[in-house]
């Protein structure tokens, strides 16, 4: 498990975002794992900070998935308030031993 913290700073207090929306899709994964539907959630920005828990799990009932070798590559698009364009795109690789940040695209 990993925790991502987002710290917002605005020149004008009234422009501080109220929420941070995320949409996470699987880009690629171990072929022994079942596909996952996209995941969406809204994180509330409190005191100019939002945090997001990154966690990884697998279904032990999946074919012959060996727990130490399964992996998933994810794309996380982040949006401020109701905007339709992502301000940040993050790529994560999740395994049972490690969650690593692969790329951050502003």
Secondary structure as the mmCIF struct_conf table of DSSP 4:
data_model
#
loop_
_struct_conf.conf_type_id
_struct_conf.id
_struct_conf.beg_label_comp_id
_struct_conf.beg_label_asym_id
_struct_conf.beg_label_seq_id
_struct_conf.end_label_comp_id
_struct_conf.end_label_asym_id
_struct_conf.end_label_seq_id
STRN STRN1 UNK A 2 UNK A 7
BEND BEND1 UNK A 11 UNK A 12
HELX_RH_3T_P HELX_RH_3T_P1 UNK A 13 UNK A 15
BEND BEND2 UNK A 16 UNK A 16
BEND BEND3 UNK A 18 UNK A 18
STRN STRN2 UNK A 19 UNK A 29
TURN_TY1_P TURN_TY1_P1 UNK A 31 UNK A 32
BEND BEND4 UNK A 33 UNK A 33
HELX_LH_PP_P HELX_LH_PP_P1 UNK A 34 UNK A 35
STRN STRN3 UNK A 39 UNK A 44
STRN STRN4 UNK A 46 UNK A 46
TURN_TY1_P TURN_TY1_P2 UNK A 47 UNK A 48
STRN STRN5 UNK A 49 UNK A 54
TURN_TY1_P TURN_TY1_P3 UNK A 60 UNK A 61
BEND BEND5 UNK A 62 UNK A 62
TURN_TY1_P TURN_TY1_P4 UNK A 63 UNK A 64
TURN_TY1_P TURN_TY1_P5 UNK A 67 UNK A 69
STRN STRN6 UNK A 71 UNK A 80
TURN_TY1_P TURN_TY1_P6 UNK A 81 UNK A 82
BEND BEND6 UNK A 84 UNK A 85
BEND BEND7 UNK A 87 UNK A 87
STRN STRN7 UNK A 88 UNK A 95
BEND BEND8 UNK A 96 UNK A 97
STRN STRN8 UNK A 99 UNK A 105
#
